[in-house]
Amino acid sequence: MLAIRLADEMWKDVEPGTEALLDKWLVEEGDIVSSGQPVANVVLVKTALEVSAPASGRVAKILVQPEQTFARGSDLALLEPAG
């Protein structure tokens, strides 16, 4: 399983302890996604960002629900890689 996370570079210049808000999922559990495909919208310090799939595969489990906040490095969902 691979973790779907907000990329570390998106947290650059963000104060420690700041959390992001998961706005909405663009996919559901069980959906097949391609590497780089946007899978969620998040808000970090008043900036809307997209979270992309790190690889092609199936969304196995969504861990953070819409309107929940999460910290840097948090797993948002789990991806079962293709193949």
C-alpha positions as CSV (number, residue, x, y, z in Angstrom):
1,M,0.0,0.0,0.0
2,L,1.1,3.5,-0.8
3,A,0.0,6.6,1.2
4,I,-1.7,9.5,-0.5
5,R,-0.4,12.7,1.1
6,L,-0.2,16.4,0.5
7,A,3.3,16.8,-1.0
8,D,6.0,18.1,1.4
9,E,6.9,21.0,-0.8
10,M,3.3,22.4,-0.3
11,W,4.2,22.8,3.4
12,K,7.2,25.0,2.6
13,D,7.1,28.2,4.6
14,V,4.1,27.0,6.7
15,E,4.5,27.5,10.4
16,P,5.0,24.2,12.4
17,G,1.7,23.0,13.9
18,T,-0.4,24.4,11.1
19,E,-3.1,22.0,9.8
20,A,-4.7,21.8,6.4
21,L,-8.4,21.2,5.7
22,L,-9.5,18.4,3.4
23,D,-12.1,20.2,1.2
24,K,-13.4,17.3,-0.9
25,W,-12.5,14.0,-2.5
26,L,-12.5,13.8,-6.2
27,V,-12.5,10.0,-6.0
28,E,-14.2,7.3,-3.9
29,E,-12.9,4.1,-2.3
30,G,-12.5,1.5,-4.9
31,D,-11.9,3.9,-7.8
32,I,-9.0,3.3,-10.2
33,V,-6.6,6.3,-10.6
34,S,-3.6,7.1,-12.7
35,S,-0.3,8.4,-11.4
36,G,-0.5,12.2,-11.1
37,Q,-4.3,12.3,-11.2
38,P,-5.9,14.8,-8.8
39,V,-7.7,12.9,-6.1
40,A,-8.6,15.5,-3.5
41,N,-8.9,19.3,-2.9
42,V,-7.4,20.7,0.3
43,V,-7.0,24.2,1.8
44,L,-3.7,25.2,3.4
45,V,-3.3,28.7,4.8
46,K,-6.1,30.0,2.7
47,T,-4.7,28.4,-0.5
48,A,-6.6,25.8,-2.4
49,L,-4.4,22.9,-3.5
50,E,-4.8,19.6,-5.3
51,V,-3.5,16.3,-4.0
52,S,-2.5,13.9,-6.7
53,A,-2.1,10.1,-6.8
54,P,1.5,9.1,-6.3
55,A,1.1,6.1,-8.6
56,S,-1.5,4.3,-10.7
57,G,-3.8,1.9,-8.7
58,R,-7.0,1.5,-6.7
59,V,-8.0,3.8,-3.8
60,A,-8.2,1.2,-1.0
61,K,-9.2,3.3,2.0
62,I,-9.9,7.0,2.6
63,L,-8.5,8.0,6.0
64,V,-9.4,11.7,6.3
65,Q,-13.0,12.8,5.6
66,P,-14.1,16.1,4.0
67,E,-14.1,19.0,6.4
68,Q,-11.5,17.3,8.7
69,T,-8.1,18.8,9.3
70,F,-4.8,17.1,9.0
71,A,-1.1,17.7,9.9
72,R,2.0,17.7,7.7
73,G,2.9,14.1,6.7
74,S,-0.6,12.7,7.4
75,D,-1.8,9.8,5.3
76,L,-5.0,11.0,3.6
77,A,-5.8,7.7,1.9
78,L,-4.2,4.4,1.0
79,L,-3.5,3.3,-2.6
80,E,-3.1,-0.2,-3.8
81,P,-0.6,0.1,-6.6
82,A,-1.5,-1.4,-10.0
83,G,0.2,-4.7,-10.9
